[in-house]
Amino acid sequence: MVDIFRRSEAVPEIVDEALEVFPDLGTIWMQIGVQHPVAAAKAEAKGVAVIQNRCPKIEFQRLFN
């Protein structure tokens, strides 16, 4: 999993690098306030699950409580 804590405008470069460096990447997670539909679509087209504008801590608590 790649977790992105950068501004939305930095996402395309991070996604491109992650796709190149991690050929078996399963998930890209963008933190609250971070989203980039074009970069997300590129990753999804390669079979990577993309989560945007969510916090893992909040989601895990919501799912497991």
N, CA, C and O atoms as CSV, one atom per row, in Angstrom:
chain,resi,resn,atom,element,x,y,z
A,1,MET,N,N,0.848,-1.177,0.000
A,1,MET,CA,C,0.000,0.000,0.000
A,1,MET,C,C,0.891,1.237,0.000
A,1,MET,O,O,1.914,1.287,0.683
A,2,VAL,N,N,0.489,2.214,-0.766
A,2,VAL,CA,C,1.133,3.519,-0.761
A,2,VAL,C,C,0.141,4.491,-0.145
A,2,VAL,O,O,-0.999,4.597,-0.598
A,3,ASP,N,N,0.578,5.200,0.893
A,3,ASP,CA,C,-0.264,6.160,1.603
A,3,ASP,C,C,0.246,7.561,1.286
A,3,ASP,O,O,1.403,7.877,1.564
A,4,ILE,N,N,-0.605,8.400,0.707
A,4,ILE,CA,C,-0.185,9.730,0.255
A,4,ILE,C,C,-0.672,10.797,1.232
A,4,ILE,O,O,-1.871,10.964,1.455
A,5,PHE,N,N,0.291,11.510,1.807
A,5,PHE,CA,C,0.020,12.600,2.738
A,5,PHE,C,C,0.394,13.955,2.138
A,5,PHE,O,O,0.538,14.931,2.874
A,6,ARG,N,N,0.549,14.031,0.846
A,6,ARG,CA,C,0.969,15.270,0.185
A,6,ARG,C,C,-0.235,15.992,-0.397
A,6,ARG,O,O,-1.338,15.447,-0.432
A,7,ARG,N,N,-0.020,17.222,-0.853
A,7,ARG,CA,C,-1.094,17.987,-1.497
A,7,ARG,C,C,-1.553,17.283,-2.769
A,7,ARG,O,O,-0.796,16.546,-3.401
A,8,SER,N,N,-2.792,17.524,-3.121
A,8,SER,CA,C,-3.393,16.850,-4.276
A,8,SER,C,C,-2.598,17.045,-5.561
A,8,SER,O,O,-2.530,16.132,-6.384
A,9,GLU,N,N,-1.998,18.215,-5.747
A,9,GLU,CA,C,-1.256,18.449,-6.988
A,9,GLU,C,C,0.013,17.605,-7.089
A,9,GLU,O,O,0.581,17.487,-8.175
A,10,ALA,N,N,0.467,17.020,-5.992
A,10,ALA,CA,C,1.652,16.150,-6.015
A,10,ALA,C,C,1.299,14.694,-6.335
A,10,ALA,O,O,2.188,13.883,-6.591
A,11,VAL,N,N,0.014,14.367,-6.322
A,11,VAL,CA,C,-0.432,12.977,-6.468
A,11,VAL,C,C,-0.014,12.332,-7.794
A,11,VAL,O,O,0.472,11.201,-7.762
A,12,PRO,N,N,-0.171,12.973,-8.951
A,12,PRO,CA,C,0.181,12.283,-10.205
A,12,PRO,C,C,1.616,11.765,-10.233
A,12,PRO,O,O,1.857,10.634,-10.656
A,13,GLU,N,N,2.552,12.564,-9.796
A,13,GLU,CA,C,3.957,12.139,-9.792
A,13,GLU,C,C,4.162,10.965,-8.830
A,13,GLU,O,O,4.894,10.028,-9.147
A,14,ILE,N,N,3.527,11.009,-7.671
A,14,ILE,CA,C,3.653,9.926,-6.695
A,14,ILE,C,C,3.039,8.643,-7.240
A,14,ILE,O,O,3.628,7.569,-7.113
A,15,VAL,N,N,1.875,8.748,-7.839
A,15,VAL,CA,C,1.215,7.573,-8.415
A,15,VAL,C,C,2.073,6.970,-9.525
A,15,VAL,O,O,2.252,5.753,-9.569
A,16,ASP,N,N,2.604,7.799,-10.418
A,16,ASP,CA,C,3.457,7.292,-11.494
A,16,ASP,C,C,4.662,6.541,-10.931
A,16,ASP,O,O,4.998,5.455,-11.403
A,17,GLU,N,N,5.305,7.119,-9.930
A,17,GLU,CA,C,6.471,6.475,-9.337
A,17,GLU,C,C,6.092,5.179,-8.626
A,17,GLU,O,O,6.791,4.174,-8.750
A,18,ALA,N,N,4.993,5.200,-7.889
A,18,ALA,CA,C,4.549,4.002,-7.171
A,18,ALA,C,C,4.239,2.868,-8.143
A,18,ALA,O,O,4.591,1.717,-7.885
A,19,LEU,N,N,3.584,3.184,-9.258
A,19,LEU,CA,C,3.256,2.164,-10.250
A,19,LEU,C,C,4.513,1.574,-10.882
A,19,LEU,O,O,4.545,0.396,-11.236
A,20,GLU,N,N,5.535,2.393,-11.019
A,20,GLU,CA,C,6.793,1.926,-11.611
A,20,GLU,C,C,7.600,1.088,-10.605
A,20,GLU,O,O,8.127,0.032,-10.955
A,21,VAL,N,N,7.690,1.563,-9.365
A,21,VAL,CA,C,8.537,0.922,-8.359
A,21,VAL,C,C,7.900,-0.336,-7.775
A,21,VAL,O,O,8.602,-1.293,-7.449
A,22,PHE,N,N,6.579,-0.339,-7.643
A,22,PHE,CA,C,5.865,-1.460,-7.025
A,22,PHE,C,C,4.920,-2.108,-8.051
A,22,PHE,O,O,3.735,-1.776,-8.089
A,23,PRO,N,N,5.425,-3.013,-8.867
A,23,PRO,CA,C,4.584,-3.594,-9.926
A,23,PRO,C,C,3.388,-4.390,-9.389
A,23,PRO,O,O,2.404,-4.567,-10.107
A,24,ASP,N,N,3.453,-4.863,-8.164
A,24,ASP,CA,C,2.350,-5.630,-7.576
A,24,ASP,C,C,1.555,-4.799,-6.565
A,24,ASP,O,O,0.921,-5.354,-5.668
A,25,LEU,N,N,1.588,-3.503,-6.706
A,25,LEU,CA,C,0.898,-2.594,-5.783
A,25,LEU,C,C,-0.590,-2.905,-5.747
A,25,LEU,O,O,-1.225,-3.066,-6.789
A,26,GLY,N,N,-1.143,-2.989,-4.535
A,26,GLY,CA,C,-2.558,-3.318,-4.394
A,26,GLY,C,C,-3.445,-2.128,-4.115
A,26,GLY,O,O,-4.589,-2.086,-4.566
A,27,THR,N,N,-2.919,-1.136,-3.359
A,27,THR,CA,C,-3.761,-0.021,-2.924
A,27,THR,C,C,-2.977,1.271,-2.869
A,27,THR,O,O,-1.813,1.292,-2.469
A,28,ILE,N,N,-3.628,2.352,-3.274
A,28,ILE,CA,C,-3.121,3.704,-3.049
A,28,ILE,C,C,-4.163,4.408,-2.198
A,28,ILE,O,O,-5.339,4.463,-2.555
A,29,TRP,N,N,-3.720,4.948,-1.066
A,29,TRP,CA,C,-4.613,5.599,-0.118
A,29,TRP,C,C,-4.231,7.067,-0.018
A,29,TRP,O,O,-3.093,7.397,0.314
A,30,MET,N,N,-5.180,7.946,-0.304
A,30,MET,CA,C,-4.958,9.393,-0.197
A,30,MET,C,C,-5.684,9.898,1.039
A,30,MET,O,O,-6.876,9.651,1.222
A,31,GLN,N,N,-4.957,10.601,1.875
A,31,GLN,CA,C,-5.476,11.076,3.143
A,31,GLN,C,C,-6.602,12.103,2.975
A,31,GLN,O,O,-6.892,12.550,1.865
A,32,ILE,N,N,-7.228,12.465,4.096
A,32,ILE,CA,C,-8.308,13.460,4.088
A,32,ILE,C,C,-7.823,14.727,3.384
A,32,ILE,O,O,-6.753,15.253,3.689
A,33,GLY,N,N,-8.620,15.198,2.451
A,33,GLY,CA,C,-8.300,16.412,1.708
A,33,GLY,C,C,-7.436,16.171,0.482
A,33,GLY,O,O,-7.166,17.104,-0.275
A,34,VAL,N,N,-7.000,14.939,0.272
A,34,VAL,CA,C,-6.132,14.619,-0.865
A,34,VAL,C,C,-6.918,13.776,-1.863
A,34,VAL,O,O,-7.431,12.707,-1.528
A,35,GLN,N,N,-7.003,14.277,-3.095
A,35,GLN,CA,C,-7.672,13.533,-4.152
A,35,GLN,C,C,-7.203,14.024,-5.510
A,35,GLN,O,O,-6.844,15.190,-5.675
A,36,HIS,N,N,-7.210,13.131,-6.466
A,36,HIS,CA,C,-6.833,13.473,-7.831
A,36,HIS,C,C,-7.474,12.439,-8.757
A,36,HIS,O,O,-6.906,11.365,-8.958
A,37,PRO,N,N,-8.633,12.739,-9.319
A,37,PRO,CA,C,-9.380,11.767,-10.127
A,37,PRO,C,C,-8.603,11.197,-11.320
A,37,PRO,O,O,-8.746,10.015,-11.632
A,38,VAL,N,N,-7.802,11.998,-11.975
A,38,VAL,CA,C,-7.065,11.515,-13.153
A,38,VAL,C,C,-6.004,10.504,-12.732
A,38,VAL,O,O,-5.880,9.446,-13.348
A,39,ALA,N,N,-5.239,10.819,-11.694
A,39,ALA,CA,C,-4.218,9.885,-11.210
A,39,ALA,C,C,-4.873,8.620,-10.661
A,39,ALA,O,O,-4.352,7.520,-10.846
A,40,ALA,N,N,-6.004,8.773,-9.991
A,40,ALA,CA,C,-6.727,7.612,-9.461
A,40,ALA,C,C,-7.176,6.703,-10.605
A,40,ALA,O,O,-7.036,5.483,-10.517
A,41,ALA,N,N,-7.704,7.275,-11.654
A,41,ALA,CA,C,-8.156,6.483,-12.803
A,41,ALA,C,C,-6.993,5.742,-13.455
A,41,ALA,O,O,-7.152,4.601,-13.890
A,42,LYS,N,N,-5.845,6.371,-13.525
A,42,LYS,CA,C,-4.663,5.726,-14.096
A,42,LYS,C,C,-4.276,4.505,-13.270
A,42,LYS,O,O,-3.982,3.446,-13.823
A,43,ALA,N,N,-4.275,4.653,-11.946
A,43,ALA,CA,C,-3.927,3.531,-11.067
A,43,ALA,C,C,-4.983,2.433,-11.151
A,43,ALA,O,O,-4.646,1.251,-11.220
A,44,GLU,N,N,-6.240,2.814,-11.147
A,44,GLU,CA,C,-7.326,1.829,-11.224
A,44,GLU,C,C,-7.276,1.050,-12.541
A,44,GLU,O,O,-7.603,-0.136,-12.572
A,45,ALA,N,N,-6.872,1.705,-13.614
A,45,ALA,CA,C,-6.757,1.032,-14.904
A,45,ALA,C,C,-5.683,-0.055,-14.877
A,45,ALA,O,O,-5.705,-0.978,-15.691
A,46,LYS,N,N,-4.752,0.061,-13.945
A,46,LYS,CA,C,-3.698,-0.951,-13.785
A,46,LYS,C,C,-4.047,-1.951,-12.696
A,46,LYS,O,O,-3.205,-2.757,-12.298
A,47,GLY,N,N,-5.295,-1.904,-12.208
A,47,GLY,CA,C,-5.750,-2.881,-11.223
A,47,GLY,C,C,-5.483,-2.521,-9.780
A,47,GLY,O,O,-5.622,-3.371,-8.900
A,48,VAL,N,N,-5.104,-1.288,-9.513
A,48,VAL,CA,C,-4.813,-0.841,-8.150
A,48,VAL,C,C,-6.080,-0.238,-7.547
A,48,VAL,O,O,-6.744,0.584,-8.177
A,49,ALA,N,N,-6.408,-0.649,-6.329
A,49,ALA,CA,C,-7.534,-0.038,-5.610
A,49,ALA,C,C,-7.095,1.340,-5.132
A,49,ALA,O,O,-5.981,1.507,-4.637
A,50,VAL,N,N,-7.976,2.326,-5.283
A,50,VAL,CA,C,-7.642,3.699,-4.885
A,50,VAL,C,C,-8.693,4.208,-3.909
A,50,VAL,O,O,-9.895,4.124,-4.162
A,51,ILE,N,N,-8.218,4.731,-2.798
A,51,ILE,CA,C,-9.080,5.354,-1.794
A,51,ILE,C,C,-8.655,6.807,-1.702
A,51,ILE,O,O,-7.472,7.101,-1.531
A,52,GLN,N,N,-9.615,7.721,-1.816
A,52,GLN,CA,C,-9.310,9.149,-1.796
A,52,GLN,C,C,-10.060,9.837,-0.666
A,52,GLN,O,O,-11.182,9.468,-0.322
A,53,ASN,N,N,-9.404,10.858,-0.095
A,53,ASN,CA,C,-10.035,11.735,0.878
A,53,ASN,C,C,-10.549,10.960,2.105
A,53,ASN,O,O,-11.648,11.217,2.595
A,54,ARG,N,N,-9.740,10.014,2.587
A,54,ARG,CA,C,-10.116,9.213,3.758
A,54,ARG,C,C,-8.907,9.048,4.677
A,54,ARG,O,O,-7.763,9.063,4.223
A,55,CYS,N,N,-9.172,8.892,5.956
A,55,CYS,CA,C,-8.135,8.658,6.954
A,55,CYS,C,C,-8.206,7.194,7.393
A,55,CYS,O,O,-9.263,6.735,7.825
A,56,PRO,N,N,-7.096,6.455,7.288
A,56,PRO,CA,C,-7.135,5.044,7.680
A,56,PRO,C,C,-7.566,4.841,9.138
A,56,PRO,O,O,-8.340,3.930,9.431
A,57,LYS,N,N,-7.086,5.656,10.022
A,57,LYS,CA,C,-7.444,5.503,11.437
A,57,LYS,C,C,-8.951,5.631,11.638
A,57,LYS,O,O,-9.557,4.828,12.347
A,58,ILE,N,N,-9.544,6.623,11.024
A,58,ILE,CA,C,-10.989,6.827,11.143
A,58,ILE,C,C,-11.743,5.658,10.516
A,58,ILE,O,O,-12.709,5.161,11.096
A,59,GLU,N,N,-11.313,5.221,9.349
A,59,GLU,CA,C,-12.001,4.129,8.663
A,59,GLU,C,C,-11.868,2.810,9.422
A,59,GLU,O,O,-12.846,2.071,9.538
A,60,PHE,N,N,-10.679,2.501,9.938
A,60,PHE,CA,C,-10.506,1.264,10.694
A,60,PHE,C,C,-11.380,1.262,11.939
A,60,PHE,O,O,-12.000,0.249,12.260
A,61,GLN,N,N,-11.434,2.397,12.645
A,61,GLN,CA,C,-12.281,2.494,13.836
A,61,GLN,C,C,-13.754,2.314,13.462
A,61,GLN,O,O,-14.497,1.631,14.166
A,62,ARG,N,N,-14.163,2.914,12.378
A,62,ARG,CA,C,-15.549,2.818,11.939
A,62,ARG,C,C,-15.911,1.371,11.583
A,62,ARG,O,O,-17.006,0.904,11.898
A,63,LEU,N,N,-14.999,0.679,10.936
A,63,LEU,CA,C,-15.271,-0.680,10.484
A,63,LEU,C,C,-15.191,-1.731,11.601
A,63,LEU,O,O,-15.910,-2.730,11.569
A,64,PHE,N,N,-14.330,-1.506,12.569
A,64,PHE,CA,C,-14.072,-2.549,13.553
A,64,PHE,C,C,-14.586,-2.237,14.947
A,64,PHE,O,O,-14.199,-2.911,15.901
A,65,ASN,N,N,-15.432,-1.252,15.093
A,65,ASN,CA,C,-16.055,-0.955,16.402
A,65,ASN,C,C,-17.526,-1.253,16.365
A,65,ASN,O,O,-18.218,-1.068,17.366
